[in-house]
């Protein structure tokens, strides 16, 4: 269906642009991954750009959903403002940015948002505002990169801004000019960066940006732009294999061994010092963000030192460390034998570092979900790919992730992986499922056994209310301790230990043989001892196991089998 043209760039245009960009990157992802040879030939630029935009789009959708709720309650009549929408887009991209190109794209979107948000209460902007936003985006992205290189996405962004400067004051004219300028710059990247010329490809990050700008054209005009030969990923000698023999040309065999990415809460002065420290440690340094929240990306040999530098600067979290070792990006295809797929793997979403270690120790591939930051479907697909197995059992461990996990499973199936989704609603149900997992069994039998174990485990959590609200147990106030059993609030009280004891008694009233307790980092130190003693004294045939879950959101998770 054709898109409705957007005469002005407003909140709805932002929403449309994010959605179109996500779909376009979904279609182009594999092609972009295949031509990824710079700065390292790790074949994930398209995927990283997709995940970054997916996070941005989800944040924009959340803003619109919140406005619809407010409107239903009579608190709002109109939709979100342009500032609300672009602010959400930038924040979503920042916290969801992946890889070198994804981090730069997040800064491009942030640069646009800074200009468009500065228009205050204005509900929309015209071509002049869009033109200024594209210029600031290009400049801020270039400033975020420690050592800018021409022939990359930075060059393509600058060309887009230059071309937009010569356009009229209509949004469609500006978007189309920016797209055409970016497309021409993309075609010229092999002549600017020798590694691209040797591989016979254009820059992968630049290709992704052109794809996003094509979606901007469709947003403003109602139809996609005409695409010409310059958009083809390969250039004249396009039979080259960038993932194989050209990878050696694209990456220094003595290059850094790790990619380190983390979000960082820190002040500007501390970040300035961090940039200097990380620049001395490695390369491909990109630090984006502001207002106390930053996304840090760097390639280094000493991953621990890169993380320690973040600790000295502020509070790093959502830390991701990818090893470039084993010849996977710094050696040629001839030297890299294909890794044999495992027959079966378990992929699980876990809410805390302690549980991640527990699941990994049991052989599962884990995806860490920080409190308030549920993973996107693309991240789940990446985790399935990382498991590198013919058969995968997927444990979402959260009722809210059911649809996300189903979408990820469907995508993985199109890639030839046999996936079974077990609808675990809590990490304690996942523990029960993992405990009976046997890779030697037939796949269907293993899935049935794991599903049965999860289904036989009642789950509960003890947490603290953030605001006053209606619950199934009555009205709670901010700061009240809540006990949720099987997803519903069952107990409200002032004390963690008493609420936890009441929850445990209610769960064991229906019987049980094993109690699993997972303590969050903010739980009182003695609550586990008190609950274990209660089980020993009142439920003689019941065993108890205790795990430390780390920063998992809930104070306590409880499972009863």
C-alpha positions in Angstrom: 0.0 0.0 0.0 1.3 3.4 -0.9 2.3 5.8 1.9 0.4 9.1 2.4 2.8 12.0 1.5 3.8 14.1 4.5 3.8 17.8 3.5 5.3 18.7 6.8 7.7 16.7 9.0 5.8 16.1 12.2 5.4 13.3 14.8 3.4 11.1 12.5 6.1 11.5 9.8 8.7 10.4 12.4 6.7 7.3 13.2 6.2 6.5 9.5 9.9 7.1 8.7 11.0 4.7 11.5 8.6 2.0 10.3 9.6 2.3 6.7 13.3 2.4 7.6 12.9 -0.8 9.7 11.2 -2.6 6.9 13.7 -1.4 4.3 16.7 -2.5 6.5 15.0 -5.8 7.1 15.0 -6.4 3.3 18.6 -5.1 2.8 20.1 -6.6 5.9 21.7 -9.7 4.4 23.1 -7.7 1.4 24.6 -5.1 3.7 26.0 -7.8 6.0 27.6 -9.5 3.0 29.6 -6.4 1.9 30.8 -5.5 5.4 34.6 -5.3 5.1 35.4 -2.1 7.1 36.5 -1.4 9.8 36.5 -5.2 10.3 34.9 -7.9 8.1 32.6 -9.2 10.7 29.5 -9.4 8.5 27.0 -7.8 10.8 26.6 -4.1 9.7 23.2 -4.7 8.2 22.0 -6.5 11.3 23.4 -3.9 13.6 21.7 -1.1 11.7 18.4 -3.0 11.8 18.6 -3.6 15.5 19.4 0.1 16.1 16.4 1.3 14.1 14.2 -1.4 15.7 15.0 0.1 19.1 14.3 3.6 17.8 11.0 2.6 16.2 9.9 0.8 19.4 10.5 3.9 21.4 8.4 6.0 19.0 5.6 3.5 19.1 5.7 3.6 22.9 5.2 7.4 22.9 2.2 7.1 20.6 0.8 4.3 22.7 1.1 6.4 25.9 -0.7 9.4 24.2 -3.5 7.1 23.2 -3.9 5.9 26.8 -3.9 9.5 28.0 -6.4 10.5 25.4 -8.7 7.7 26.4 -8.5 8.9 30.0 -9.4 12.5 28.9 -5.9 13.8 29.7 -4.9 14.6 26.1 -6.6 15.4 22.9 -3.8 15.5 20.4 -1.0 13.1 19.6 2.6 13.5 20.7 4.5 16.6 19.6 7.4 16.5 17.1 9.8 17.0 20.0 8.3 14.0 21.8 8.6 11.8 18.8 12.2 12.7 17.7 13.3 12.6 21.3 12.0 9.1 21.6 13.6 8.1 18.3 17.0 9.4 19.4 16.8 7.8 22.8 15.7 4.5 21.4 18.5 4.5 18.9 21.0 5.4 21.6 20.2 2.6 24.0 19.7 0.1 21.2 22.7 1.0 19.0 24.8 -2.0 17.9 28.2 -2.0 16.3 30.2 0.8 14.7 27.7 1.8 12.1 24.7 1.4 14.4 26.3 3.7 16.9 27.0 6.3 14.3 23.5 6.1 13.0 22.2 6.7 16.6 24.3 9.9 16.6 22.9 11.0 13.3 19.3 10.5 14.6 20.3 12.3 17.8 21.7 15.2 15.8 18.5 15.5 13.8 16.5 15.4 17.1 18.5 18.2 18.7 17.5 20.6 15.8 13.9 19.5 15.5 13.3 19.5 19.3 14.7 23.1 19.5 11.6 24.3 17.7 9.7 24.1 21.0 6.0 23.6 20.8 5.8 23.7 17.0 3.9 20.7 15.8 5.9 20.3 12.6 8.7 21.7 10.5 9.2 22.4 6.8 12.0 21.8 4.4 14.3 24.4 6.1 14.0 22.6 9.4 14.7 19.2 7.9 17.6 20.6 6.0 19.1 22.1 9.2 18.5 18.8 11.0 20.4 16.8 8.3 23.4 19.2 8.5 23.6 19.0 12.3 23.3 15.2 12.1 26.3 14.9 9.8 28.4 17.3 11.9 27.6 15.7 15.2 28.2 12.2 13.9 31.6 13.2 12.6 32.5 14.8 15.9 31.5 11.6 17.7 34.1 9.5 15.8 37.6 9.8 17.3 39.4 9.4 13.9 37.0 10.0 11.0 37.8 8.2 7.8 36.5 9.2 4.3 34.7 6.7 2.2 32.5 5.6 5.1 29.0 6.4 6.4 30.4 9.8 7.6 31.2 10.8 4.0 27.7 9.7 2.8 26.0 11.7 5.6 28.0 14.8 4.8 27.1 14.5 1.1 23.4 14.1 2.0 23.6 17.3 4.0 25.4 19.2 1.2 22.9 18.1 -1.4 20.0 19.1 0.9 21.4 22.6 1.2 20.7 23.2 -2.4 17.0 22.0 -2.2 13.9 24.1 -1.9 11.8 24.5 1.2 9.5 21.6 0.7 10.2 18.5 2.8 9.9 16.2 -0.2 12.5 18.2 -2.2 14.9 18.2 0.8 14.5 14.5 1.4 15.0 13.6 -2.3 18.0 15.8 -2.7 19.6 14.3 0.4 18.9 10.8 -0.9 20.4 11.5 -4.3 23.5 13.1 -2.8 24.0 10.2 -0.4 23.5 7.7 -3.3 26.2 9.4 -5.4 28.6 9.6 -2.5 28.0 5.9 -1.7 28.9 5.0 -5.3 32.2 6.9 -4.9 33.3 5.2 -1.6 35.4 2.5 -3.3 37.6 5.2 -4.7 38.1 6.8 -1.3 38.8 3.7 0.8 41.3 1.1 -0.7 39.9 -1.8 1.2 36.5 -1.2 -0.5 38.1 -1.0 -3.9 40.0 -4.3 -3.3 36.9 -6.0 -2.2 34.8 -4.6 -5.0 32.1 -3.2 -2.7 30.6 0.0 -1.5 30.7 1.0 2.2 28.2 -1.1 4.1 27.4 1.6 6.7 26.9 4.1 3.9 24.6 1.6 2.1 22.5 1.4 5.3 22.2 5.2 5.5 21.1 5.5 1.9 18.5 2.9 2.7 17.2 5.0 5.6 17.2 8.1 3.5 15.2 6.3 0.8 12.6 5.6 3.6 12.6 9.3 4.4 11.8 10.1 0.7 8.9 7.6 0.8 7.7 9.2 4.0 7.7 12.7 2.5 6.4 11.8 -1.0 4.3 8.7 -0.5 6.4 6.6 -2.8 9.9 5.1 -2.7 12.5 6.8 -4.8 13.8 5.4 -8.1 16.9 3.3 -7.4 19.7 3.1 -9.9 22.9 1.1 -10.4 24.8 3.1 -7.8 22.8 1.4 -5.1 24.1 -2.1 -6.1 26.3 -3.3 -3.3 29.0 -4.6 -5.7 31.0 -2.3 -8.0 32.8 -3.2 -11.2 34.6 -6.3 -10.1 31.6 -7.5 -8.0 32.5 -11.2 -8.1 34.9 -10.6 -5.2 34.1 -12.3 -1.9 34.3 -9.8 0.9 33.5 -12.3 3.6 36.4 -14.5 2.3 39.5 -13.6 0.4 38.9 -9.9 0.6 38.4 -10.0 4.4 42.2 -10.1 4.7 42.4 -6.9 2.6 39.7 -5.3 4.8 41.1 -6.0 8.2 44.5 -5.8 9.8 45.5 -9.4 10.9 47.1 -7.8 14.0 44.1 -5.6 14.7 42.3 -5.4 18.1 40.8 -8.7 19.4 37.6 -7.4 21.0 34.7 -5.1 20.2 33.4 -3.4 23.4 30.1 -1.6 23.6 28.3 -0.3 26.7 25.8 2.4 27.8 27.4 4.9 30.2 25.9 7.3 32.7 28.5 10.0 33.1 29.1 13.7 33.1 30.5 15.5 30.0 33.9 16.2 31.6 34.3 12.5 32.5 33.4 11.4 29.0 36.0 13.8 27.5 38.7 12.0 29.6 37.2 8.6 28.7 37.6 9.4 25.0 41.3 10.1 25.4 41.8 6.9 27.4 40.0 4.7 25.0 41.6 6.3 21.9 44.9 5.2 23.4 43.7 1.7 24.0 42.4 0.8 20.6 40.6 2.0 17.4 37.1 2.5 15.8 36.2 4.6 18.8 32.7 6.2 18.7 31.1 7.8 21.7 27.6 9.2 21.1 24.9 10.6 23.3 24.7 13.4 25.9 22.6 14.7 28.8 24.2 12.1 31.1 23.7 9.0 28.9 26.2 7.8 26.3 26.8 4.8 24.1 30.5 3.8 23.9 31.9 1.7 21.1 35.6 0.7 20.7 37.8 -2.1 19.3 40.6 -3.1 21.7 42.9 -5.9 22.7 42.3 -5.4 26.4 38.5 -5.5 26.9 38.8 -5.3 30.7 40.7 -2.0 30.5 38.0 -0.6 28.2 35.3 -1.5 30.7 37.4 -0.2 33.7 37.8 3.1 31.9 34.0 3.3 31.8 33.8 2.5 35.5 36.2 5.4 36.3 34.1 7.7 34.1 30.7 6.8 35.5 28.3 3.8 35.5 28.6 1.5 32.5 25.9 -1.1 31.9 24.5 -3.3 29.1 28.1 -4.2 28.5 28.7 -6.3 25.3 32.1 -7.8 24.5 32.6 -9.6 21.2 35.7 -11.6 20.6 37.2 -11.1 17.1 39.5 -14.1 17.7 39.6 -17.6 16.2 40.3 -16.1 12.8 36.8 -14.9 12.3 37.5 -11.4 11.1 41.3 -10.9 10.8 42.0 -14.0 8.6 41.1 -15.1 5.2 38.3 -17.4 4.3 40.8 -20.1 3.2 42.3 -20.1 6.7 38.9 -20.2 8.5 37.2 -23.6 8.4 33.4 -23.4 8.9 32.3 -24.1 12.4 30.2 -27.2 12.7 26.6 -26.6 13.9 25.6 -28.2 17.2 22.6 -30.4 16.9 20.6 -28.6 19.6 20.9 -25.6 21.9 18.8 -23.7 24.4 18.5 -19.9 24.1 17.1 -18.1 27.1 16.3 -14.5 28.0 17.5 -13.8 31.6 16.9 -10.7 33.7 20.2 -10.5 35.7 23.9 -11.3 35.5 23.7 -14.0 38.2 21.0 -15.9 36.3 23.0 -15.4 33.0 25.9 -17.2 34.7 23.6 -19.9 36.0 22.0 -20.6 32.6 25.3 -20.4 30.8 26.8 -22.9 33.2 24.0 -25.3 32.3 24.9 -24.9 28.6 22.3 -22.3 27.5 23.0 -19.3 25.2 21.8 -16.3 27.1 20.5 -12.9 26.2 20.5 -10.4 29.1 17.4 -8.3 29.5 18.0 -5.3 31.8 15.1 -4.0 33.9 12.8 -1.9 31.7 14.8 -2.7 28.6 13.2 -5.8 27.0 15.1 -7.3 24.0 13.8 -6.7 20.5 13.0 -9.6 18.2 16.2 -8.9 16.2 18.3 -9.5 19.3 16.6 -12.8 19.9 17.3 -13.8 16.4 20.9 -12.9 16.9 21.1 -15.0 20.0 19.6 -18.0 18.0 22.3 -17.4 15.4 25.0 -17.2 18.0 23.9 -20.6 19.4 24.8 -22.0 15.9 22.6 -25.1 16.2 20.2 -27.0 13.9 17.6 -27.2 16.6 16.9 -24.5 19.2 14.6 -24.4 22.3 13.7 -20.8 23.0 12.9 -19.7 26.6 11.6 -16.0 26.7 11.1 -16.2 30.5 8.7 -13.2 30.4 5.0 -13.1 29.5 5.5 -9.7 27.8 8.0 -11.3 25.4 5.6 -13.9 24.0 5.0 -12.1 20.7 8.6 -10.9 20.3 9.9 -14.4 20.8 7.3 -15.8 18.4 8.5 -13.3 15.7 12.1 -14.2 16.4 11.3 -17.9 16.2 9.6 -17.4 12.8 12.5 -15.5 11.4 15.0 -18.2 12.6 12.9 -20.9 10.9 13.2 -19.1 7.6 16.9 -19.4 8.0 16.7 -23.2 8.3 16.7 -23.5 12.1 14.2 -25.8 13.8 12.9 -23.7 16.7 10.5 -24.6 19.5 9.2 -21.8 21.7 8.3 -22.7 25.3 6.2 -19.9 26.7 8.0 -19.5 30.0 6.7 -16.6 31.9 9.5 -16.3 34.5 13.1 -17.2 34.8 12.3 -19.7 37.5 10.1 -21.6 35.0 13.1 -21.5 32.6 15.3 -23.0 35.3 12.9 -25.9 35.7 12.8 -26.4 31.9 16.6 -26.3 31.6 16.9 -28.8 34.5 15.2 -31.6 32.5 16.8 -30.7 29.1 18.5 -33.6 27.4 20.1 -32.9 24.1 20.4 -36.6 23.3 16.6 -37.1 23.3 14.5 -36.7 20.2 13.7 -33.0 19.7 10.0 -33.4 20.2 10.4 -35.4 23.4 12.9 -32.9 24.8 10.5 -30.0 24.1 7.6 -31.9 25.7 9.6 -32.6 28.8 10.8 -29.1 29.2 7.4 -27.6 28.5 5.9 -29.9 31.2 8.5 -28.9 33.8 8.0 -25.2 33.1 4.2 -25.6 33.2 4.4 -27.4 36.6 6.3 -24.6 38.2 4.3 -21.8 39.8 6.1 -18.5 39.7 6.0 -15.4 41.9 8.0 -12.2 42.4 8.4 -9.6 45.1 8.9 -6.1 43.9 8.4 -2.4 44.9 5.6 -0.3 43.5 6.8 2.7 41.6 3.6 4.6 41.7 0.0 4.5 43.1 -2.2 2.2 41.1 -5.1 -0.2 41.2 -4.2 -3.9 41.5 -6.1 -7.2 41.9 -5.2 -7.0 45.7 -6.4 -3.4 46.1 -4.8 0.1 45.8 -1.0 0.3 46.3 1.0 3.4 47.0 4.5 4.2 45.6 7.0 2.3 47.8 4.7 -0.5 48.8 6.1 -4.0 48.6 4.1 -6.1 46.1 3.9 -9.9 45.9 2.8 -11.2 42.5 1.8 -14.8 42.0 1.5 -16.1 38.4 1.6 -12.5 37.2 -1.2 -11.0 39.4 -0.7 -8.9 42.5 -1.7 -11.1 45.5 -0.1 -9.3 48.4 0.5 -5.6 49.3 2.6 -4.8 52.4 5.3 -2.5 53.9 7.9 -5.2 54.6 9.8 -7.4 52.1 10.3 -10.4 54.4 6.7 -10.5 55.4 5.3 -10.1 51.9 7.7 -12.8 50.7 6.7 -15.2 53.5 3.0 -14.7 52.7 3.6 -15.3 49.0 5.5 -18.5 49.7 2.8 -19.8 52.1 0.1 -19.2 49.5 2.1 -20.9 46.8 2.9 -24.0 49.0 -0.7 -24.3 50.2 -1.3 -26.1 46.9 1.7 -28.4 47.5 5.2 -28.6 46.1 8.5 -30.4 46.3 11.1 -27.7 45.5 11.3 -24.0 46.1 13.6 -21.9 44.0 14.6 -18.5 45.3 16.4 -15.9 43.1 17.6 -12.9 45.0 18.0 -9.5 43.3 20.9 -7.3 44.3 18.7 -4.9 46.3 16.9 -7.7 48.3 17.6 -7.7 52.1 20.5 -10.0 52.9 18.6 -12.1 55.4 15.4 -12.7 53.4 16.6 -15.9 51.9 17.7 -17.3 55.3 14.3 -16.4 56.7 12.4 -18.1 53.9 14.7 -21.2 54.0 14.0 -21.5 57.7 10.3 -21.1 57.2 10.3 -24.0 54.6 12.3 -26.3 56.9 10.0 -25.7 59.8 6.6 -25.7 58.1 7.1 -27.8 55.0 9.2 -30.8 55.9 9.2 -32.6 52.6 10.1 -29.5 50.5 13.7 -28.6 49.5 15.0 -25.1 48.8 17.6 -23.8 46.4 18.9 -20.2 46.4 20.5 -18.3 43.5 21.9 -14.7 43.3 20.3 -13.0 40.3 22.1 -9.7 40.3 20.4 -6.5 39.0 17.2 -8.3 37.8 14.5 -5.7 38.6 12.5 -7.7 41.1 13.7 -8.1 44.7 12.9 -11.8 44.7 11.8 -14.4 42.2 10.1 -17.5 43.6 9.4 -20.8 41.9 7.5 -23.8 43.3 7.6 -27.2 41.6 
